[in-house]
Amino acid sequence: MKLSLPLGVLMAWIIRLLAVLFGLLGLVILLLFGPGALDARYFNPVPPDPALDALFASPADPVLSEGDLHGAEDFEPGPDGRLYTGLADGRIMARAQTGGWEEIANTGGRPLGLAFSPDGVLHVADALRGLIRLDDGEWTVIDEPGEFPALVFTDDLTILEDGTIILTDASGRYGYGEYMESFWEGEQTARILAYTPDGTRRVLADDLAFANGVAHDPASGDVFINETFAGRVHVLDPASGTLRVLIDGLPGYPDNIHWDRDEELLWIAMPSRRSEQLEFFHPRPLLKRLLRRFTDVFGEPDLPARPVMGLAVNRMGEPVRVLYGPEDSELGATTVVPWQGQIWTGGLDRPSVDVFPVPPRLDETAPE
């Protein structure tokens, strides 16, 4: 005996099923594109190179730690022989070779990158105040922040021998304190700007994934810039604006970079290891939108380890020295700079400055 549902009942069940399906579809669309949804972009960086990652295997301990220097985000050796840095509270500090830090100014903002012009004037990339310089104890604003195309995230700078300032604007969408939003979105709106002594401003390169550190080699005229969230460093021709990759597949996210004139090496600070789990979603923007909704409710996933990581490469992008600090560190180093025969490290959120011995060259052979 066959059982059959009356047509009306069957149609009612079909309508209910369709209503549930359309309701679920509507919920998914709301999660993907509704208010507060992540504006996820397609982004597909080169994954970490296992050969580079393997270099960071033997942690070293600092030989010196100097406190009361919260947020020493960048170091810059000055023409007077002192080491300069900017702190989270706006102070600009200078350290004598014999020891002791002295406050020389306060930007009233958040100083990040520092550089000296050929005439010895201190310039600062201040995340809150823009591009500024210190003239006879007073700050002069060269370029103010604002909405794009004004400066959005003034980050780092280097000054060429002719006085041209090369500045990184890390994002055209997100300002200071919003770097994780930039990472999640996978947006590529960073710019490299040039300011000539006659006051002209021009864009050298754009559409970059959080352009952060910048440095230059006076001997060759090359400018080095990085893309933090792409895990790579470029060589930039300041005349044409053309880029070529110096090193890719870094095991950490590059931050400040520093050209060591004595050894002719580029030091790359990496405040965090790469998150391959999160980067899996970069080329899958719809999945990334859904994942971000879950993190809004349940919190951010665990981030990778953040030991002190510094890599020195030559002009060909070949690793020469590796600095690797204790693995139990929770706050990575955003700057790694050789000074007075040691390696000085600081970080955006680190409470102190830590000093390490210069690591051996990778091409040195062990004594027999």
N, C-alpha and C positions, 0 to 999 in steps of 0.2 A: 504494500500500500504506500503510495507516494504522498508525501506531505508537501504542500506548496503554500506560500504566503499569498494572501490577497494582494492584488496589484497596488492598492492604496498603501498597504503597510510597507511593501517593498520600496515603493517610491519614497516613503517617509524616511526609511533607513538610508537610502541613497542620498537624500537631501541632507540628512544629519551628517553623514560621512563627508560629503563635499563641504559642508559648513565647517567641520573640524579641520579638514585639509586646508581650506582657504584661510581659516583662522591661524593655523600654524604657519602658513605661507606669509600671512600678514605680519605675524610676530617676527619671523626671520627677517623680512624686509625692514621692519621697524628697528630691529637690532642692528642691521647692516647699515641703514641709511637714515634712521630717525634722528631726532634731536640728541646731540651729544655723541653721535657716532664718530669713530675715528676716520679721518680722511686718508685712508691707507693708500700708499702709492706702490707701484711695482718697483722693486729694488733688488738687485741680485749681485751682491759683492762676492769677490773671490774668497773662498773659505780659507781658514788659517792653513799655512804651509806646515806640514808635520816636521819638516827639516828645521824650520825656524823655531817651532815650538820646542823641539828637543834641545835647543841651546839653553833653555831656561830650566836647568835641572839641579843646580847646586846653589842653594840659598846662602847668602853671606849676611853677616850681622853688621850693623853700623858701628863705627868706631867713635862717633860723637853724636849727641842729640842735644839740640838747643831749643828750649821751650819758649812759651809766650810769643809764638810767631804763628798764630792761627791763620791758615789760608794763604801761605806763601806759594802762590800759584805759579809764579815764574821767577827765574833768576836772570840777572844781567850783570856781567862784570863791567864796572864803570871805567872811564878814562883816568880816574884818580886812583885806580888800584883797588877800590872797594867793591864789594858784592852788593847788588841792589835787589830788592824784592818789594812787592805790594801785598798787603794783608787784607783780610776780609773786612776789617773795620775802616778801610780807606787809607791807612798809614803807608807811607813809603819809607822803607828802612834800608840802612846801609851798614855793612859790616866791615870793619877794618881788618887788614891781614893779621894783625896781632890779637884780634878778638874784640867782642863787644858790638852790639847793634845800637844804632842811633836813628831816631826818627828825624827825617829831613823835611817831610811835608805830609799833607793829607789831602787826597783828591776830593773827599766828600762823597765819593761814590764807591765803586768796586773795581780797583785796579787789577788788570790781568797782565797782558804783555807789556814789557818795558824795552826801550831801546834808546841809544844815544845817537844824536846826529853828529856829523863830522866836526862841528864846532863845540861838541861836548854838552849840548842841551838835552835834558831828559825828556823823552816823549813817552806817553802812556796810552795804551788801549784800555779805556775804562768802560766796563760793561754798562754803566749807568749814565756816564757823562759823555761818552764818545771818544774821539781822538783829541788828546790834549797834550800841551807841553808846559814845562815849568820855566817861566821867565822871571829871573830875579825874585824868586820866592812866591810868585803869583802864577796861577794857572790860566793859560790862554787856550780857548777852545778852537780847534782847527775845523772839526766837523761834528755836529751834534747828532744824537740819535733821534729816531722818530719812526714813522711808518714808512715801509718800503715805497720808493727807492732810497729813502734816507737810511742811515745805519740802523740795523735792528739788533744785532748781537756783535758789538765791537769786541774783538777777541785778542788778536796778537798783531805784532808789527815788527818790521826790520827796516833799517834806513840805509840806503845805498850810499856809495862814496860821493855821488853828485847831489846828495840831499833828498833824493826821491824817497818818499815813505811808501812802503808796501804793507798794506793792511788787510787782515782777514775779517770779513763780516760773516760769522759762522752760519747764520741762517737768515733768510729773508722773511720768515714766518714766525719764528720763536726767539724770544729774548733770553736774558740771563735767568737761570733757574728753571728753564723749560727745556733743557737738552733731552730729557727722556721723552717728551712729546715729539721732538724732532726724530729721535731714534725710532719710536713706535710707528710714526707715520711713514718713515722712509723717504721723507721729502729731500729734495736736492736743489736748494735755492741759495746756497752759500756763494759768496763772491770774493774775488781778490781785487782790491782797489789800489790804484797808484795815485799819489799826491806829489806833484812836482813843486819845486821851490817857487814857481811863479803863481801857485795857487790853483792850478788845473787839477781836476779829479777825473779819472777815467777808470773804467772797468777793464781789467786785464783778463779775467776768466770768471765764468759763472756756471750755474747748474751743477754745483758740487755738493757732495754729501757731508755737510758740517765741516767746512774748511776751518781748521783750528790753528795749528802752529805754522810759523813762517820764519825762515832764516835765509841768509845768503852767504855765498863764498866770494869774498872780494877778489880773489885771484882769477877766477873764471868768469865772474859776473853772473853765475847761475843763482837763481832764487829757488828755494825748496819750500813746498807747501804740502800739507797733508789733508786727507779726507778721513776724519775720525771714524765715521761709521762704515766706511768702505775698507778700512784697515790697510791703507796704502799711502805712499809718499810720492809726490811728483817733483820733477824739475821744471821750473817755469822760466821761459825766456821773457824778461821784463820788457823787451822791445816789441815783440810780436804777440805776446800772450799765449804762445803755444805751450802745450804741456806734453811731457813724456813721463812714463812711469819709471821711478827710480827703484822702488821695492813694493811688492804687493803680497797679499796673504799674510800680513803680520799676525802674530798670535794674540796681540792685544790691540786695544783701540788707541791709536797715536794721538797725543795731545801736543804739548810744546816741543819744539825741536830747536837744537842749538848747534851752530857750526863751530867746531874747535879748530881755530886757525893753526895751532901748533902742530897737531897731528893730522890736520886736513880730514877730519871725520865729522859726520853728522850724527849727533846724539838725538835719539827718538825716545821720548818718555811715553810709557803706556800705563795709564792708571788702572786699567782693568783688563783681564783676559777677555777674549771674544766669547760671546754667548751663542754657540752654534744652535742651541735649542730655539732661542728667539729668532735668530737669523733664518731659521728654516721657513718662517712665515713671511719673510720679506718678498719673495717672488710669488706669494699667494695672498694678495691683498684682501680677498673676501674672508679667508680664514683668519687673517690677522685682525680684521674688524670684529669678528666674533670673539676671538681670544681677548681682545682689549675690553670688551663688555664684561667678560668673566673677571678680569683683573680689577675692573672698577668695583665689583662686588666683593671679591674674595682677596683682593690685595695683589701687589706685584709678586711675581715668582722670584725665587731665590736668584740673586745675581752671581756671576762668577767670582772667583777669588780675586783679591786686589793687592797682591804683593807689589813691592817696588820693582818695576821692570823698565830697564833702559837698554837700548840697542844702538851701538855705534856702527855706522856703515861708511864705506868709502865712496868716492865719486861714481863708482860703478854699481852701487847698491849692495856691495858684498859685506856681510857681517864681519866686524873686526874685533869688537869688544862686547861683552854681555854683562849687564848688571842685574842681579836677581836678589831681592831682599827676602826677609822672613815670610813664610807662607801663611802665617796666622794674622797678617795685617788686614784690617777691615777698611782702610782708607788708602787708596793708591796714590802714587806720585805723578803729578802733572808736569813736573819739570825735573830734568836730570842734566846737570851742568858741571863740567870739570872746572875746578878753580883751586889754585894753590896746591896742585898735586893730589887732590882728592876729588871725589864726586859728591856734589851737593844736591840734595833732593828735597822737594817740598810738594805740597798738594793743595788743591782747592779747598779741601775740608780737613786737612791734617793739622793737628794742634802744634806740631813742632817741625823743625828742620833736622833732617838726618843726614849724616855724612858717612860715606863709604870709601874704602880704599879703591884705587883704580884697578879694575879687573884686568887680568892678563889678556894679551892679544890672543885671538884664536889661532893665529898663524905661528905663534911661538912654540917651539918644541920643548918638551919636558927635559930637564937635565938628566943626564945618564948617571 
